[in-house]
Amino acid sequence: MQPFTLRVPTDTAHPQDIVPIYLMHSIENPFCPIPSCWCHTDQEKIAELLEHIKNGVMTLQEAALLADGRTV
């Protein structure tokens, strides 16, 4: 997978490294390989919400609000 990168201002006196950004969470791959990540806190609930999104029962925004404990 090719990472995205952050654009940083060019400063020849103090050059900065480009920071790669890897997208690890998606609808297809919601759980990343990092055990301490928040995605592993309640995998059953997240998997259930993803099924609702895939089946058209909920929108992504509705599922995100529900996952955050807010009402839809």
PyMOL Python script that loads the backbone (N, CA, C, O; Angstrom):
from pymol import cmd

cmd.read_pdbstr("""\
ATOM      1  N   MET A   1       0.844  -1.166   0.000  1.00  0.00           N
ATOM      2  CA  MET A   1       0.000   0.000   0.000  1.00  0.00           C
ATOM      3  C   MET A   1       0.897   1.239   0.000  1.00  0.00           C
ATOM      4  O   MET A   1       1.826   1.337   0.801  1.00  0.00           O
ATOM      5  N   GLN A   2       0.619   2.169  -0.888  1.00  0.00           N
ATOM      6  CA  GLN A   2       1.385   3.406  -0.970  1.00  0.00           C
ATOM      7  C   GLN A   2       0.820   4.396   0.052  1.00  0.00           C
ATOM      8  O   GLN A   2      -0.379   4.672   0.025  1.00  0.00           O
ATOM      9  N   PRO A   3       1.642   4.936   0.947  1.00  0.00           N
ATOM     10  CA  PRO A   3       1.116   5.853   1.965  1.00  0.00           C
ATOM     11  C   PRO A   3       0.863   7.243   1.404  1.00  0.00           C
ATOM     12  O   PRO A   3       1.486   7.660   0.428  1.00  0.00           O
ATOM     13  N   PHE A   4      -0.065   7.952   2.043  1.00  0.00           N
ATOM     14  CA  PHE A   4      -0.231   9.368   1.792  1.00  0.00           C
ATOM     15  C   PHE A   4       0.889  10.070   2.546  1.00  0.00           C
ATOM     16  O   PHE A   4       1.513   9.467   3.419  1.00  0.00           O
ATOM     17  N   THR A   5       1.151  11.306   2.234  1.00  0.00           N
ATOM     18  CA  THR A   5       2.159  12.060   2.981  1.00  0.00           C
ATOM     19  C   THR A   5       1.616  13.428   3.327  1.00  0.00           C
ATOM     20  O   THR A   5       0.759  13.966   2.625  1.00  0.00           O
ATOM     21  N   LEU A   6       2.114  13.980   4.401  1.00  0.00           N
ATOM     22  CA  LEU A   6       1.776  15.342   4.791  1.00  0.00           C
ATOM     23  C   LEU A   6       2.698  16.303   4.062  1.00  0.00           C
ATOM     24  O   LEU A   6       3.903  16.068   3.977  1.00  0.00           O
ATOM     25  N   ARG A   7       2.149  17.361   3.546  1.00  0.00           N
ATOM     26  CA  ARG A   7       2.984  18.384   2.937  1.00  0.00           C
ATOM     27  C   ARG A   7       3.473  19.304   4.047  1.00  0.00           C
ATOM     28  O   ARG A   7       2.697  19.734   4.901  1.00  0.00           O
ATOM     29  N   VAL A   8       4.746  19.596   4.025  1.00  0.00           N
ATOM     30  CA  VAL A   8       5.332  20.491   5.022  1.00  0.00           C
ATOM     31  C   VAL A   8       5.997  21.642   4.295  1.00  0.00           C
ATOM     32  O   VAL A   8       6.505  21.470   3.187  1.00  0.00           O
ATOM     33  N   PRO A   9       5.996  22.829   4.918  1.00  0.00           N
ATOM     34  CA  PRO A   9       6.666  23.959   4.272  1.00  0.00           C
ATOM     35  C   PRO A   9       8.152  23.661   4.087  1.00  0.00           C
ATOM     36  O   PRO A   9       8.795  23.067   4.952  1.00  0.00           O
ATOM     37  N   THR A  10       8.676  24.083   2.951  1.00  0.00           N
ATOM     38  CA  THR A  10      10.095  23.874   2.694  1.00  0.00           C
ATOM     39  C   THR A  10      10.901  24.921   3.449  1.00  0.00           C
ATOM     40  O   THR A  10      10.688  26.124   3.302  1.00  0.00           O
ATOM     41  N   ASP A  11      11.815  24.437   4.247  1.00  0.00           N
ATOM     42  CA  ASP A  11      12.695  25.309   5.022  1.00  0.00           C
ATOM     43  C   ASP A  11      14.099  24.758   4.849  1.00  0.00           C
ATOM     44  O   ASP A  11      14.436  23.724   5.425  1.00  0.00           O
ATOM     45  N   THR A  12      14.916  25.437   4.065  1.00  0.00           N
ATOM     46  CA  THR A  12      16.248  24.910   3.793  1.00  0.00           C
ATOM     47  C   THR A  12      17.158  24.959   5.014  1.00  0.00           C
ATOM     48  O   THR A  12      18.124  24.200   5.090  1.00  0.00           O
ATOM     49  N   ALA A  13      16.870  25.835   5.964  1.00  0.00           N
ATOM     50  CA  ALA A  13      17.689  25.913   7.163  1.00  0.00           C
ATOM     51  C   ALA A  13      17.374  24.769   8.121  1.00  0.00           C
ATOM     52  O   ALA A  13      18.259  24.269   8.816  1.00  0.00           O
ATOM     53  N   HIS A  14      16.114  24.361   8.152  1.00  0.00           N
ATOM     54  CA  HIS A  14      15.662  23.289   9.049  1.00  0.00           C
ATOM     55  C   HIS A  14      14.782  22.321   8.257  1.00  0.00           C
ATOM     56  O   HIS A  14      13.561  22.346   8.408  1.00  0.00           O
ATOM     57  N   PRO A  15      15.366  21.481   7.428  1.00  0.00           N
ATOM     58  CA  PRO A  15      14.539  20.560   6.642  1.00  0.00           C
ATOM     59  C   PRO A  15      13.772  19.599   7.540  1.00  0.00           C
ATOM     60  O   PRO A  15      14.249  19.200   8.602  1.00  0.00           O
ATOM     61  N   GLN A  16      12.580  19.240   7.094  1.00  0.00           N
ATOM     62  CA  GLN A  16      11.720  18.344   7.859  1.00  0.00           C
ATOM     63  C   GLN A  16      11.469  17.084   7.042  1.00  0.00           C
ATOM     64  O   GLN A  16      11.345  17.136   5.818  1.00  0.00           O
ATOM     65  N   ASP A  17      11.397  15.971   7.723  1.00  0.00           N
ATOM     66  CA  ASP A  17      11.077  14.711   7.056  1.00  0.00           C
ATOM     67  C   ASP A  17       9.612  14.708   6.649  1.00  0.00           C
ATOM     68  O   ASP A  17       8.777  15.325   7.309  1.00  0.00           O
ATOM     69  N   ILE A  18       9.306  14.019   5.573  1.00  0.00           N
ATOM     70  CA  ILE A  18       7.917  13.831   5.167  1.00  0.00           C
ATOM     71  C   ILE A  18       7.339  12.698   6.004  1.00  0.00           C
ATOM     72  O   ILE A  18       7.967  11.652   6.169  1.00  0.00           O
ATOM     73  N   VAL A  19       6.147  12.915   6.528  1.00  0.00           N
ATOM     74  CA  VAL A  19       5.512  11.949   7.417  1.00  0.00           C
ATOM     75  C   VAL A  19       4.540  11.094   6.612  1.00  0.00           C
ATOM     76  O   VAL A  19       3.572  11.626   6.067  1.00  0.00           O
ATOM     77  N   PRO A  20       4.770   9.780   6.521  1.00  0.00           N
ATOM     78  CA  PRO A  20       3.808   8.932   5.793  1.00  0.00           C
ATOM     79  C   PRO A  20       2.567   8.678   6.632  1.00  0.00           C
ATOM     80  O   PRO A  20       2.643   8.591   7.857  1.00  0.00           O
ATOM     81  N   ILE A  21       1.440   8.561   5.976  1.00  0.00           N
ATOM     82  CA  ILE A  21       0.177   8.267   6.642  1.00  0.00           C
ATOM     83  C   ILE A  21      -0.371   6.993   6.027  1.00  0.00           C
ATOM     84  O   ILE A  21      -0.668   6.959   4.833  1.00  0.00           O
ATOM     85  N   TYR A  22      -0.508   5.955   6.818  1.00  0.00           N
ATOM     86  CA  TYR A  22      -1.061   4.693   6.344  1.00  0.00           C
ATOM     87  C   TYR A  22      -2.493   4.581   6.846  1.00  0.00           C
ATOM     88  O   TYR A  22      -2.747   4.705   8.044  1.00  0.00           O
ATOM     89  N   LEU A  23      -3.422   4.347   5.936  1.00  0.00           N
ATOM     90  CA  LEU A  23      -4.815   4.165   6.324  1.00  0.00           C
ATOM     91  C   LEU A  23      -5.024   2.701   6.671  1.00  0.00           C
ATOM     92  O   LEU A  23      -4.910   1.830   5.808  1.00  0.00           O
ATOM     93  N   MET A  24      -5.330   2.429   7.931  1.00  0.00           N
ATOM     94  CA  MET A  24      -5.458   1.049   8.389  1.00  0.00           C
ATOM     95  C   MET A  24      -6.904   0.657   8.637  1.00  0.00           C
ATOM     96  O   MET A  24      -7.231  -0.529   8.599  1.00  0.00           O
ATOM     97  N   HIS A  25      -7.768   1.615   8.887  1.00  0.00           N
ATOM     98  CA  HIS A  25      -9.151   1.301   9.197  1.00  0.00           C
ATOM     99  C   HIS A  25     -10.025   1.644   7.990  1.00  0.00           C
ATOM    100  O   HIS A  25      -9.947   2.746   7.446  1.00  0.00           O
ATOM    101  N   SER A  26     -10.841   0.703   7.590  1.00  0.00           N
ATOM    102  CA  SER A  26     -11.769   0.923   6.495  1.00  0.00           C
ATOM    103  C   SER A  26     -12.975   0.014   6.722  1.00  0.00           C
ATOM    104  O   SER A  26     -12.993  -0.800   7.645  1.00  0.00           O
ATOM    105  N   ILE A  27     -13.968   0.168   5.875  1.00  0.00           N
ATOM    106  CA  ILE A  27     -15.145  -0.701   5.978  1.00  0.00           C
ATOM    107  C   ILE A  27     -14.728  -2.156   5.738  1.00  0.00           C
ATOM    108  O   ILE A  27     -15.206  -3.066   6.414  1.00  0.00           O
ATOM    109  N   GLU A  28     -13.826  -2.362   4.763  1.00  0.00           N
ATOM    110  CA  GLU A  28     -13.385  -3.723   4.439  1.00  0.00           C
ATOM    111  C   GLU A  28     -12.438  -4.286   5.494  1.00  0.00           C
ATOM    112  O   GLU A  28     -12.474  -5.485   5.771  1.00  0.00           O
ATOM    113  N   ASN A  29     -11.596  -3.450   6.084  1.00  0.00           N
ATOM    114  CA  ASN A  29     -10.628  -3.872   7.103  1.00  0.00           C
ATOM    115  C   ASN A  29     -10.742  -2.965   8.334  1.00  0.00           C
ATOM    116  O   ASN A  29      -9.905  -2.083   8.527  1.00  0.00           O
ATOM    117  N   PRO A  30     -11.751  -3.170   9.153  1.00  0.00           N
ATOM    118  CA  PRO A  30     -11.974  -2.263  10.281  1.00  0.00           C
ATOM    119  C   PRO A  30     -11.015  -2.447  11.453  1.00  0.00           C
ATOM    120  O   PRO A  30     -10.877  -1.551  12.286  1.00  0.00           O
ATOM    121  N   PHE A  31     -10.359  -3.591  11.525  1.00  0.00           N
ATOM    122  CA  PHE A  31      -9.504  -3.883  12.670  1.00  0.00           C
ATOM    123  C   PHE A  31      -8.047  -3.934  12.243  1.00  0.00           C
ATOM    124  O   PHE A  31      -7.671  -4.731  11.383  1.00  0.00           O
ATOM    125  N   CYS A  32      -7.233  -3.087  12.843  1.00  0.00           N
ATOM    126  CA  CYS A  32      -5.824  -2.989  12.479  1.00  0.00           C
ATOM    127  C   CYS A  32      -4.991  -4.001  13.269  1.00  0.00           C
ATOM    128  O   CYS A  32      -5.503  -4.633  14.193  1.00  0.00           O
ATOM    129  N   PRO A  33      -3.712  -4.159  12.915  1.00  0.00           N
ATOM    130  CA  PRO A  33      -2.863  -5.128  13.611  1.00  0.00           C
ATOM    131  C   PRO A  33      -2.277  -4.612  14.930  1.00  0.00           C
ATOM    132  O   PRO A  33      -1.507  -5.324  15.575  1.00  0.00           O
ATOM    133  N   ILE A  34      -2.621  -3.403  15.336  1.00  0.00           N
ATOM    134  CA  ILE A  34      -2.073  -2.822  16.564  1.00  0.00           C
ATOM    135  C   ILE A  34      -3.015  -3.143  17.729  1.00  0.00           C
ATOM    136  O   ILE A  34      -4.113  -2.590  17.781  1.00  0.00           O
ATOM    137  N   PRO A  35      -2.627  -4.016  18.661  1.00  0.00           N
ATOM    138  CA  PRO A  35      -3.529  -4.450  19.733  1.00  0.00           C
ATOM    139  C   PRO A  35      -4.013  -3.328  20.647  1.00  0.00           C
ATOM    140  O   PRO A  35      -5.102  -3.434  21.212  1.00  0.00           O
ATOM    141  N   SER A  36      -3.242  -2.266  20.808  1.00  0.00           N
ATOM    142  CA  SER A  36      -3.636  -1.187  21.716  1.00  0.00           C
ATOM    143  C   SER A  36      -4.535  -0.149  21.052  1.00  0.00           C
ATOM    144  O   SER A  36      -4.928   0.825  21.696  1.00  0.00           O
ATOM    145  N   CYS A  37      -4.865  -0.337  19.790  1.00  0.00           N
ATOM    146  CA  CYS A  37      -5.696   0.625  19.057  1.00  0.00           C
ATOM    147  C   CYS A  37      -7.139   0.583  19.567  1.00  0.00           C
ATOM    148  O   CYS A  37      -7.608  -0.445  20.056  1.00  0.00           O
ATOM    149  N   TRP A  38      -7.829   1.711  19.445  1.00  0.00           N
ATOM    150  CA  TRP A  38      -9.217   1.805  19.911  1.00  0.00           C
ATOM    151  C   TRP A  38     -10.143   0.847  19.177  1.00  0.00           C
ATOM    152  O   TRP A  38     -11.192   0.479  19.706  1.00  0.00           O
ATOM    153  N   CYS A  39      -9.777   0.439  17.972  1.00  0.00           N
ATOM    154  CA  CYS A  39     -10.671  -0.427  17.193  1.00  0.00           C
ATOM    155  C   CYS A  39     -10.844  -1.801  17.836  1.00  0.00           C
ATOM    156  O   CYS A  39     -11.776  -2.525  17.487  1.00  0.00           O
ATOM    157  N   HIS A  40      -9.977  -2.168  18.754  1.00  0.00           N
ATOM    158  CA  HIS A  40     -10.068  -3.477  19.397  1.00  0.00           C
ATOM    159  C   HIS A  40     -10.856  -3.447  20.707  1.00  0.00           C
ATOM    160  O   HIS A  40     -11.016  -4.486  21.348  1.00  0.00           O
ATOM    161  N   THR A  41     -11.349  -2.279  21.115  1.00  0.00           N
ATOM    162  CA  THR A  41     -12.040  -2.186  22.399  1.00  0.00           C
ATOM    163  C   THR A  41     -13.372  -2.925  22.407  1.00  0.00           C
ATOM    164  O   THR A  41     -13.723  -3.559  23.402  1.00  0.00           O
ATOM    165  N   ASP A  42     -14.112  -2.849  21.314  1.00  0.00           N
ATOM    166  CA  ASP A  42     -15.407  -3.533  21.267  1.00  0.00           C
ATOM    167  C   ASP A  42     -15.649  -4.030  19.843  1.00  0.00           C
ATOM    168  O   ASP A  42     -16.491  -3.494  19.122  1.00  0.00           O
ATOM    169  N   GLN A  43     -14.911  -5.048  19.454  1.00  0.00           N
ATOM    170  CA  GLN A  43     -14.962  -5.549  18.080  1.00  0.00           C
ATOM    171  C   GLN A  43     -16.339  -6.062  17.684  1.00  0.00           C
ATOM    172  O   GLN A  43     -16.752  -5.890  16.537  1.00  0.00           O
ATOM    173  N   GLU A  44     -17.049  -6.683  18.602  1.00  0.00           N
ATOM    174  CA  GLU A  44     -18.376  -7.213  18.275  1.00  0.00           C
ATOM    175  C   GLU A  44     -19.335  -6.080  17.918  1.00  0.00           C
ATOM    176  O   GLU A  44     -20.097  -6.188  16.957  1.00  0.00           O
ATOM    177  N   LYS A  45     -19.299  -4.994  18.691  1.00  0.00           N
ATOM    178  CA  LYS A  45     -20.184  -3.862  18.436  1.00  0.00           C
ATOM    179  C   LYS A  45     -19.831  -3.209  17.095  1.00  0.00           C
ATOM    180  O   LYS A  45     -20.721  -2.870  16.315  1.00  0.00           O
ATOM    181  N   ILE A  46     -18.549  -3.037  16.833  1.00  0.00           N
ATOM    182  CA  ILE A  46     -18.116  -2.422  15.585  1.00  0.00           C
ATOM    183  C   ILE A  46     -18.502  -3.299  14.401  1.00  0.00           C
ATOM    184  O   ILE A  46     -18.981  -2.792  13.387  1.00  0.00           O
ATOM    185  N   ALA A  47     -18.299  -4.611  14.519  1.00  0.00           N
ATOM    186  CA  ALA A  47     -18.660  -5.534  13.437  1.00  0.00           C
ATOM    187  C   ALA A  47     -20.163  -5.490  13.156  1.00  0.00           C
ATOM    188  O   ALA A  47     -20.585  -5.557  12.001  1.00  0.00           O
ATOM    189  N   GLU A  48     -20.959  -5.377  14.205  1.00  0.00           N
ATOM    190  CA  GLU A  48     -22.413  -5.292  14.038  1.00  0.00           C
ATOM    191  C   GLU A  48     -22.797  -4.002  13.322  1.00  0.00           C
ATOM    192  O   GLU A  48     -23.643  -4.011  12.429  1.00  0.00           O
ATOM    193  N   LEU A  49     -22.176  -2.896  13.714  1.00  0.00           N
ATOM    194  CA  LEU A  49     -22.470  -1.620  13.059  1.00  0.00           C
ATOM    195  C   LEU A  49     -22.052  -1.650  11.590  1.00  0.00           C
ATOM    196  O   LEU A  49     -22.749  -1.100  10.738  1.00  0.00           O
ATOM    197  N   LEU A  50     -20.927  -2.284  11.289  1.00  0.00           N
ATOM    198  CA  LEU A  50     -20.479  -2.385   9.902  1.00  0.00           C
ATOM    199  C   LEU A  50     -21.449  -3.206   9.064  1.00  0.00           C
ATOM    200  O   LEU A  50     -21.679  -2.891   7.896  1.00  0.00           O
ATOM    201  N   GLU A  51     -22.016  -4.246   9.644  1.00  0.00           N
ATOM    202  CA  GLU A  51     -23.011  -5.033   8.919  1.00  0.00           C
ATOM    203  C   GLU A  51     -24.240  -4.192   8.609  1.00  0.00           C
ATOM    204  O   GLU A  51     -24.806  -4.291   7.520  1.00  0.00           O
ATOM    205  N   HIS A  52     -24.657  -3.360   9.568  1.00  0.00           N
ATOM    206  CA  HIS A  52     -25.803  -2.471   9.333  1.00  0.00           C
ATOM    207  C   HIS A  52     -25.509  -1.497   8.196  1.00  0.00           C
ATOM    208  O   HIS A  52     -26.386  -1.200   7.385  1.00  0.00           O
ATOM    209  N   ILE A  53     -24.272  -1.001   8.141  1.00  0.00           N
ATOM    210  CA  ILE A  53     -23.888  -0.081   7.064  1.00  0.00           C
ATOM    211  C   ILE A  53     -23.902  -0.812   5.728  1.00  0.00           C
ATOM    212  O   ILE A  53     -24.455  -0.312   4.749  1.00  0.00           O
ATOM    213  N   LYS A  54     -23.292  -1.995   5.687  1.00  0.00           N
ATOM    214  CA  LYS A  54     -23.231  -2.768   4.440  1.00  0.00           C
ATOM    215  C   LYS A  54     -24.621  -3.137   3.933  1.00  0.00           C
ATOM    216  O   LYS A  54     -24.851  -3.165   2.724  1.00  0.00           O
ATOM    217  N   ASN A  55     -25.563  -3.423   4.860  1.00  0.00           N
ATOM    218  CA  ASN A  55     -26.917  -3.826   4.481  1.00  0.00           C
ATOM    219  C   ASN A  55     -27.837  -2.645   4.226  1.00  0.00           C
ATOM    220  O   ASN A  55     -28.999  -2.838   3.867  1.00  0.00           O
ATOM    221  N   GLY A  56     -27.341  -1.421   4.405  1.00  0.00           N
ATOM    222  CA  GLY A  56     -28.146  -0.230   4.144  1.00  0.00           C
ATOM    223  C   GLY A  56     -29.103   0.140   5.253  1.00  0.00           C
ATOM    224  O   GLY A  56     -29.965   0.998   5.060  1.00  0.00           O
ATOM    225  N   VAL A  57     -28.974  -0.486   6.411  1.00  0.00           N
ATOM    226  CA  VAL A  57     -29.848  -0.186   7.543  1.00  0.00           C
ATOM    227  C   VAL A  57     -29.476   1.164   8.162  1.00  0.00           C
ATOM    228  O   VAL A  57     -30.346   1.901   8.625  1.00  0.00           O
ATOM    229  N   MET A  58     -28.181   1.480   8.167  1.00  0.00           N
ATOM    230  CA  MET A  58     -27.671   2.732   8.740  1.00  0.00           C
ATOM    231  C   MET A  58     -26.709   3.387   7.761  1.00  0.00           C
ATOM    232  O   MET A  58     -26.110   2.728   6.911  1.00  0.00           O
ATOM    233  N   THR A  59     -26.578   4.696   7.904  1.00  0.00           N
ATOM    234  CA  THR A  59     -25.533   5.395   7.160  1.00  0.00           C
ATOM    235  C   THR A  59     -24.259   5.357   8.001  1.00  0.00           C
ATOM    236  O   THR A  59     -24.295   5.037   9.189  1.00  0.00           O
ATOM    237  N   LEU A  60     -23.155   5.681   7.381  1.00  0.00           N
ATOM    238  CA  LEU A  60     -21.886   5.733   8.106  1.00  0.00           C
ATOM    239  C   LEU A  60     -21.947   6.752   9.229  1.00  0.00           C
ATOM    240  O   LEU A  60     -21.430   6.506  10.319  1.00  0.00           O
ATOM    241  N   GLN A  61     -22.574   7.896   8.973  1.00  0.00           N
ATOM    242  CA  GLN A  61     -22.683   8.933   9.998  1.00  0.00           C
ATOM    243  C   GLN A  61     -23.540   8.464  11.175  1.00  0.00           C
ATOM    244  O   GLN A  61     -23.190   8.711  12.329  1.00  0.00           O
ATOM    245  N   GLU A  62     -24.641   7.800  10.898  1.00  0.00           N
ATOM    246  CA  GLU A  62     -25.496   7.283  11.975  1.00  0.00           C
ATOM    247  C   GLU A  62     -24.751   6.260  12.827  1.00  0.00           C
ATOM    248  O   GLU A  62     -24.860   6.275  14.053  1.00  0.00           O
ATOM    249  N   ALA A  63     -23.999   5.377  12.186  1.00  0.00           N
ATOM    250  CA  ALA A  63     -23.237   4.371  12.928  1.00  0.00           C
ATOM    251  C   ALA A  63     -22.150   5.016  13.770  1.00  0.00           C
ATOM    252  O   ALA A  63     -21.899   4.582  14.895  1.00  0.00           O
ATOM    253  N   ALA A  64     -21.497   6.055  13.235  1.00  0.00           N
ATOM    254  CA  ALA A  64     -20.458   6.752  13.994  1.00  0.00           C
ATOM    255  C   ALA A  64     -21.047   7.434  15.220  1.00  0.00           C
ATOM    256  O   ALA A  64     -20.450   7.400  16.295  1.00  0.00           O
ATOM    257  N   LEU A  65     -22.210   8.050  15.068  1.00  0.00           N
ATOM    258  CA  LEU A  65     -22.868   8.694  16.215  1.00  0.00           C
ATOM    259  C   LEU A  65     -23.250   7.653  17.270  1.00  0.00           C
ATOM    260  O   LEU A  65     -23.060   7.874  18.466  1.00  0.00           O
ATOM    261  N   LEU A  66     -23.784   6.530  16.824  1.00  0.00           N
ATOM    262  CA  LEU A  66     -24.170   5.468  17.752  1.00  0.00           C
ATOM    263  C   LEU A  66     -22.939   4.895  18.466  1.00  0.00           C
ATOM    264  O   LEU A  66     -22.989   4.623  19.665  1.00  0.00           O
ATOM    265  N   ALA A  67     -21.853   4.713  17.741  1.00  0.00           N
ATOM    266  CA  ALA A  67     -20.632   4.191  18.339  1.00  0.00           C
ATOM    267  C   ALA A  67     -20.059   5.151  19.372  1.00  0.00           C
ATOM    268  O   ALA A  67     -19.448   4.730  20.354  1.00  0.00           O
ATOM    269  N   ASP A  68     -20.261   6.443  19.143  1.00  0.00           N
ATOM    270  CA  ASP A  68     -19.787   7.459  20.097  1.00  0.00           C
ATOM    271  C   ASP A  68     -20.714   7.640  21.283  1.00  0.00           C
ATOM    272  O   ASP A  68     -20.421   8.422  22.188  1.00  0.00           O
ATOM    273  N   GLY A  69     -21.843   6.917  21.288  1.00  0.00           N
ATOM    274  CA  GLY A  69     -22.779   7.005  22.401  1.00  0.00           C
ATOM    275  C   GLY A  69     -23.790   8.117  22.257  1.00  0.00           C
ATOM    276  O   GLY A  69     -24.497   8.440  23.212  1.00  0.00           O
ATOM    277  N   ARG A  70     -23.873   8.714  21.068  1.00  0.00           N
ATOM    278  CA  ARG A  70     -24.855   9.767  20.818  1.00  0.00           C
ATOM    279  C   ARG A  70     -26.058   9.163  20.125  1.00  0.00           C
ATOM    280  O   ARG A  70     -25.938   8.146  19.442  1.00  0.00           O
ATOM    281  N   THR A  71     -27.203   9.772  20.291  1.00  0.00           N
ATOM    282  CA  THR A  71     -28.413   9.255  19.648  1.00  0.00           C
ATOM    283  C   THR A  71     -28.432   9.652  18.195  1.00  0.00           C
ATOM    284  O   THR A  71     -27.831  10.647  17.791  1.00  0.00           O
ATOM    285  N   VAL A  72     -29.137   8.851  17.416  1.00  0.00           N
ATOM    286  CA  VAL A  72     -29.220   9.079  15.969  1.00  0.00           C
ATOM    287  C   VAL A  72     -30.383   9.961  15.646  1.00  0.00           C
ATOM    288  O   VAL A  72     -30.619  10.268  14.478  1.00  0.00           O
TER     289      VAL A  72
END
""", "prot")
cmd.dss("prot")
cmd.show_as("cartoon", "prot")
cmd.util.cbc("prot")
cmd.orient("prot")
